[in-house]
Amino acid sequence: MTTEYLTVKDAAKMFRVSNKTILRWIENGSLRGVRIAHTIRFDKQDLLMQLDKSQNGSFRRQHDPSLE
């Protein structure tokens, strides 16, 4: 099975946040990305699991203090 990787831009669209927010979540350890060459990629399945957690808003509130 081949792993599908997504870009920061793709992740931002999935979570309906800005690219800057995705980068902040990486920086504070909320999201794990893989550096490939000079870009950051995300395992699509990992993001889908995180997105499932965020459906009730708990992920976004927990990892973005501006939403509290």
Salt bridges, closest charged atoms under 4 A:
GLU4 OE1 - LYS44 NZ 3.70
ASP64 OD2 - ARG24 NH2 3.58
